[in-house]
Amino acid sequence: MFDEVKPDSVLLWFDTGAVKASNDATKTRILFGIISGGFVVSEIVCLLSVRWIFKILRKNVSSFSAQTYKLHRQMTLLLYLQILNPIIFIWFPIGSCIFAVFLKLDFRKNTGIWGLIFMSFYSISNTLLTIGFVSPYRNFTAKYTYGLIMKLPFLKKYSNVVVIVPIESTTGNSYNSRNVRNN
């Protein structure tokens, strides 16, 4: 069955030569259409839901404090971006490979590898978006990453640096030099 597949071919392949293979190709196209249709319907429902959430937030803005309203808008925008992630990181690479097969374009092994690399970023994209949008997560991650970087052997000499703050900047503040920790 796979004797005619070139060594550099993408993993997605079907033969349209024989009658039986033509039936298999038709089944493949139907299955692809069903999966694509389900994905598109799911994305549309999710995007319309986010639009509905924004509309309800605007309608009820008076019942929220300014900070709560800002947080709700921020989280809804985060939800919107997380809904777009499968389109960018999964649908685009797989869809482009499948359309290339349907259009009988010449795809090389490297193109398939780059598509798989691009799809592998999906798993971390939602995490990075959440860390970027939620300030306690962002602050913790920044502190933790800074702490790990400063423990690297070639940066050890910089970890015991003492920061000297001018007196003018501490007037009126309850600054205590004993609270400054050297990591």
Residue, then its C-alpha position, 0 to 999 in steps of 0.5 A: m500500500f505504501d510502496e509508492v510513497k516517496p521517502d520525503s513525503v508528509l505522513l498524510w497521504f492517500d492514493t487516488g489511482a484505483v477504484k478502491a483507493s478512490n473510494d478510500a479517498t472519498k471516505t477520507r474527504i468526507l471524514f475530513g469535512i466532518i471533522s473540519g465542520g465540527f471544529v469550525v462550529s465549535e470555534i464559532v460557538c466559543l467565539l460567539s460566547v465570548r462576544w456574549i460575555f463582553k456584551i453582558l459585562r458592558k451591560n452590567v458595568s455599574s454593578f462592578s467595581a472598576q477593578t473587578y470590571k477590569l479583571h473580568r474584561q482581562m479574563t474574557l480577553l484571555l479566554y478569547l485568545q485561548i480559543l484562537n490558539p487551536i486555530i493557530f497552532i493545530w488547525f493551520p498546520i494540519g489544514s495546510c498539510i491536508f490541503a496540500v495533499f488534496l491539491k497534490l502539491d509537493f510537500r517535503k519532509n522538512t515542511g512536515i517537521w516544521g508543521l509538527i514543531f509549530m503544533s508542539f507549541y500549542s501545549i505551552s501557548n495557553t500556559l504562557l498566555t495565562i502567566g502573561f495575563v494574570s499578574p500574580y502568576r506573572n510576578f511569581t514566575a518572574k521572581y522564580t525565574y530570576g532566582l533560578i538564573m541567579k543560581l547559575p554558576f557563572l552568575k554567582k559573583y553577581s548574587n551578593v551585590v549590595v544595593i545602596v539606596p540614597i537617603e533622599s529616596t527613603t524619607g517618609n518611607s518605612y524602609n528598613s535595610r535589614n529587610v533586604r535579602n541577598n539570595 
